[in-house]
Amino acid sequence: MAIDHDKLLNWRFDPIEKSYDDKDTILYALGVGLGCEVTDESQLRYVYEDNLVALPSMATVLGYPGFWLKDPDTGVDWKKVLHGEQFLQIHKPLPATGKVVGENRVSDLIDKGPAKGAVMFLERKLFDVASGDLLCTLSATTMLRGDGGFGGPARPVLRPHSVPNSAPEMTCDLPTLEQAALIYRLSGDRNPLHADPEVARFAGFDRPILHGLSTYGVASHAVVRTVCNYQPERLRRFDVRFSAPVYPGETIRTEMWRDGNVVSFRARVVERDVIVLNNGRAEID
């Protein structure tokens, strides 16, 4: 069944409320590697309930509609779906505990043709229930690799942010645990690709891979640590393109260049010298 452009663009999402407590915030932080240096008091703020703060990238797991593209009515070949980019604009710091509501919508859908698939953009606005304040605006680019040629608009997509060709000005190496994906999946994404070796082999991997958004969280930790001195309220935007998977247990090196309040970055796996995140752009106060 081919995609119905208007139907998918107007897909109805109910508002998604999510209450979270200190345990949820700590679990997310552990899933992206916070606490790897147990004597670092700056990291302790993210994984210990006294004076707890939330890593801004935790917004990606709040108010999310789940793997809705698996619904047959979407017309999407869900086995060929790929998360291509993630954007996060932070309007107000994410509380360490609270209740939020996510309002999701398909903001655009581009047809690249039968051989190239389609590109879908999903926007989510995350509101604090108690105050009504808009906390974050998120946008995800999803590559629908098996769904091109449905007759939709074929306009070009935006060009990704370019990182400098020079050597990085700053680097931050952060380890990932062998069980990192098993921890991160408890924050909401229970895709068996990240837990079941048989499913991973079927998908073409030697073993389960780390969630892309966990790698995203590791890179956000690196920027908050290196540029923001572990002050999460200074991070205002965090955008990236996914380029390759990470295997749990590998070391992620985030390479950064600063130009005023803009930090360009990319991330590579040290052990294989493979760039896993690219075209990164962060804004800081």
C-alpha distance (Angstrom), angle and dihedral (degrees) to the residues before:
residue distance angle dihedral
M1 . . .
A2 3.79 . .
I3 3.77 124.4 .
D4 3.80 116.1 -91.0
H5 3.81 100.9 -141.2
D6 3.81 97.2 -154.6
K7 3.80 93.8 42.5
L8 3.80 93.7 52.5
L9 3.80 93.8 41.9
N10 3.81 89.6 53.4
W11 3.80 96.7 40.6
R12 3.79 109.2 151.4
F13 3.79 117.8 -124.2
D14 3.77 120.7 -174.9
P15 3.82 114.3 -137.0
I16 3.79 108.8 -91.7
E17 3.80 117.3 -141.2
K18 3.76 119.2 -159.7
S19 3.79 126.6 -174.9
Y20 3.77 115.0 -163.9
D21 3.78 133.2 -179.0
D22 3.78 136.5 -167.4
K23 3.81 91.3 -77.8
D24 3.83 91.3 58.2
T25 3.81 92.7 47.2
I26 3.79 92.3 48.5
L27 3.81 92.0 46.1
Y28 3.80 91.2 53.2
A29 3.80 91.5 49.1
L30 3.81 91.4 50.0
G31 3.81 89.3 49.2
V32 3.80 91.4 59.6
G33 3.78 94.6 43.4
L34 3.80 106.4 -94.9
G35 3.78 111.9 150.8
C36 3.80 93.4 39.8
E37 3.81 87.9 128.5
V38 3.77 103.1 50.2
T39 3.82 95.8 -167.3
D40 3.82 94.4 50.7
E41 3.81 105.5 106.7
S42 3.82 90.9 -165.6
Q43 3.81 90.3 62.3
L44 3.79 91.4 42.6
R45 3.82 89.6 68.6
Y46 3.83 88.4 68.7
V47 3.81 98.5 46.4
Y48 3.83 104.5 34.1
E49 3.79 124.4 70.5
D50 3.83 97.1 -132.6
N51 3.84 108.2 92.4
L52 3.80 89.2 -10.4
V53 3.82 120.1 -171.2
A54 3.81 129.8 -171.6
L55 3.78 125.4 -123.6
P56 3.84 104.6 -121.4
S57 3.81 92.8 -128.0
M58 3.82 88.9 67.1
A59 3.80 85.1 85.2
T60 3.81 87.2 80.1
V61 3.82 91.7 71.0
L62 3.83 96.8 45.4
G63 3.81 124.2 89.3
Y64 3.82 91.5 0.2
P65 3.84 116.3 155.6
G66 3.80 94.5 -139.3
F67 3.80 125.9 -128.4
W68 3.79 93.3 -30.4
L69 3.83 93.1 155.7
K70 3.81 87.9 75.8
D71 3.83 87.8 73.2
P72 3.85 105.4 108.3
D73 3.81 90.5 -138.9
T74 3.82 90.4 70.0
G75 3.80 90.6 67.5
V76 3.81 88.8 -138.8
D77 3.82 123.1 138.9
W78 3.81 92.2 -129.3
K79 3.82 93.9 -170.7
K80 3.80 88.9 67.4
V81 3.80 97.2 47.4
L82 3.81 117.0 122.5
H83 3.82 129.3 -174.0
G84 3.80 102.4 -128.9
E85 3.81 107.4 173.0
Q86 3.78 140.1 4.5
F87 3.79 126.3 -155.9
L88 3.79 127.3 -172.9
Q89 3.80 126.6 -176.1
I90 3.81 114.1 -173.6
H91 3.80 116.4 -151.4
K92 3.81 97.4 170.5
P93 3.81 130.5 7.3
L94 3.79 114.4 -87.8
P95 3.83 109.7 -110.6
A96 3.80 115.0 -119.9
T97 3.83 89.1 -125.3
G98 3.77 132.5 10.7
K99 3.78 146.4 91.2
V100 3.78 124.1 -69.8
V101 3.78 136.8 178.1
G102 3.78 124.5 -144.3
E103 3.80 121.3 -149.8
N104 3.80 110.6 -163.6
R105 3.79 132.5 -169.4
V106 3.79 139.6 163.4
S107 3.80 100.7 -112.8
D108 3.82 99.0 -175.8
L109 3.80 142.8 -1.5
I110 3.80 123.3 -162.1
D111 3.82 126.7 -167.9
K112 3.83 111.9 -144.4
G113 3.82 94.3 179.6
P114 3.83 136.6 -95.0
A115 3.80 94.7 -65.1
K116 3.83 97.3 43.5
G117 3.79 105.0 39.6
A118 3.79 127.2 -142.3
V119 3.79 137.7 -68.6
M120 3.79 123.0 -134.8
F121 3.80 127.1 -168.4
L122 3.81 118.9 -154.6
E123 3.79 118.7 -167.2
R124 3.80 124.8 -161.9
K125 3.78 127.4 -172.4
L126 3.78 114.2 -160.9
F127 3.81 117.8 -154.2
D128 3.78 131.3 -171.6
V129 3.82 105.8 -121.7
A130 3.81 95.7 -151.0
S131 3.80 96.8 52.8
G132 3.80 102.5 19.1
D133 3.81 88.9 -129.4
L134 3.79 120.4 150.3
L135 3.80 104.9 -118.6
C136 3.80 104.0 177.3
T137 3.78 144.2 -3.6
L138 3.79 114.4 -146.9
S139 3.77 129.7 -172.4
A140 3.79 127.3 -173.1
T141 3.79 126.3 -166.2
T142 3.79 111.9 -146.2
M143 3.80 122.2 -166.8
L144 3.81 110.2 -143.5
R145 3.79 94.6 -162.5
G146 3.79 96.5 179.0
D147 3.79 99.9 43.2
G148 3.80 110.5 68.5
G149 3.79 124.5 123.7
F150 3.81 97.9 48.7
G151 3.80 93.1 129.0
G152 3.78 98.9 -102.3
P153 3.81 127.8 138.8
A154 3.81 114.6 -62.8
R155 3.80 102.2 -158.3
P156 3.82 117.8 144.4
V157 3.80 122.0 -94.3
L158 3.79 122.2 -120.8
R159 3.79 116.0 -84.6
P160 3.81 113.6 -109.5
H161 3.79 122.1 -111.7
S162 3.82 112.1 -87.8
V163 3.79 120.9 -129.6
P164 3.82 118.3 -148.4
N165 3.80 121.3 -91.2
S166 3.79 91.4 -135.2
A167 3.78 126.4 94.6
P168 3.81 111.6 -78.4
E169 3.79 117.6 -92.4
M170 3.81 92.3 -145.1
T171 3.79 135.3 18.3
C172 3.78 132.7 -170.6
D173 3.81 123.0 -167.4
L174 3.80 115.4 -157.1
P175 3.80 125.0 177.9
T176 3.78 124.7 -135.7
L177 3.78 122.5 -146.2
E178 3.81 122.6 -118.2
Q179 3.81 86.1 -120.7
A180 3.82 95.0 43.3
A181 3.82 95.2 114.6
L182 3.82 91.0 48.7
I183 3.80 89.2 54.9
Y184 3.80 96.6 42.1
R185 3.82 94.0 50.4
L186 3.81 88.6 64.7
S187 3.80 87.4 69.9
G188 3.80 89.2 68.5
D189 3.83 116.0 -75.4
R190 3.80 105.6 98.6
N191 3.81 97.2 168.9
P192 3.84 103.6 154.2
L193 3.81 89.4 -136.0
H194 3.80 85.9 82.3
A195 3.81 96.9 48.9
D196 3.81 113.5 22.4
P197 3.84 115.7 72.7
E198 3.81 91.8 -157.6
V199 3.82 92.3 54.9
A200 3.80 90.0 46.7
R201 3.82 91.9 51.9
F202 3.79 90.3 48.9
A203 3.82 88.1 54.5
G204 3.81 91.1 51.4
F205 3.81 101.4 -98.4
D206 3.79 128.5 122.1
R207 3.79 91.2 -132.4
P208 3.83 139.5 -12.8
I209 3.78 113.7 -51.1
L210 3.78 130.4 -141.0
H211 3.81 117.8 -98.7
G212 3.79 112.0 -98.2
L213 3.79 89.9 -129.1
S214 3.79 90.1 53.4
T215 3.81 88.7 56.2
Y216 3.81 86.3 47.4
G217 3.80 89.0 54.0
V218 3.82 92.0 49.5
A219 3.81 89.8 53.4
S220 3.81 91.2 48.2
H221 3.81 88.2 52.1
A222 3.82 88.6 52.4
V223 3.82 92.7 52.3
V224 3.82 93.9 43.8
R225 3.80 89.0 48.8
T226 3.81 99.0 43.5
V227 3.79 103.5 34.7
C228 3.81 105.3 19.7
N229 3.81 99.2 41.3
Y230 3.82 89.3 -125.3
Q231 3.82 92.2 -57.9
P232 3.84 101.9 134.5
E233 3.82 94.0 -170.4
R234 3.82 89.2 69.2
L235 3.80 93.3 66.3
R236 3.81 109.7 91.1
R237 3.81 104.2 164.8
F238 3.80 136.6 14.9
D239 3.81 120.6 -176.8
V240 3.80 129.3 168.2
R241 3.80 146.4 160.8
F242 3.81 119.6 -131.2
S243 3.80 112.6 -130.1
A244 3.83 109.3 164.4
P245 3.81 139.8 0.5
V246 3.80 127.2 -99.6
Y247 3.79 123.7 -139.3
P248 3.82 114.6 -138.5
G249 3.78 110.1 -101.9
E250 3.79 95.2 38.5
T251 3.80 125.2 118.8
I252 3.80 117.8 -114.7
R253 3.79 116.2 -150.0
T254 3.81 113.9 -162.6
E255 3.81 112.6 -156.8
M256 3.81 116.4 -158.1
W257 3.80 141.6 -169.7
R258 3.80 120.8 -171.8
D259 3.81 125.7 -150.7
G260 3.80 109.1 173.1
N261 3.79 108.2 -61.9
V262 3.83 93.1 -13.5
V263 3.79 121.4 89.8
S264 3.80 117.5 -167.2
F265 3.78 113.7 -159.0
R266 3.76 148.4 165.2
A267 3.80 132.8 -174.9
R268 3.77 131.4 -138.1
V269 3.80 136.0 -175.5
V270 3.78 106.4 -114.1
E271 3.81 96.9 -152.7
R272 3.84 94.9 54.6
D273 3.83 99.2 23.9
V274 3.81 90.1 -129.1
I275 3.81 123.9 147.1
V276 3.80 106.4 -127.1
L277 3.82 100.3 172.3
N278 3.78 123.1 32.4
N279 3.80 143.2 173.2
G280 3.79 90.6 32.2
R281 3.79 121.0 176.6
A282 3.80 125.1 -176.7
E283 3.79 129.3 177.9
I284 3.77 121.3 -152.9
D285 3.80 137.5 -176.1
